[in-house]
Amino acid sequence: MSSSSRQGGKLKPLKQGKKKAVELDDADLEFKKKQQEEAKKLKELKEKAKQSGPLVGGGIKKSGKK
């Protein structure tokens, strides 16, 4: 038995070679572009919603009369 198996904590992972640049085909590039556009649209909509004020009416409103 080696003494390293008794030691606590995480063992360091073995060194891996540098990752190669992932080659993207046209479909992947198109998909990423679409995702960025969707994110941009969502962000714009959120900004507009903030400017218009709260949309929640508060549910049932109680009148002051008794």
Secondary structure, DSSP 8 states (H G I E B T S, - for coil): --GGGT--S----------------HHHHHHHHHHHHHHHHHHHHHHHHHHH------SS---S--
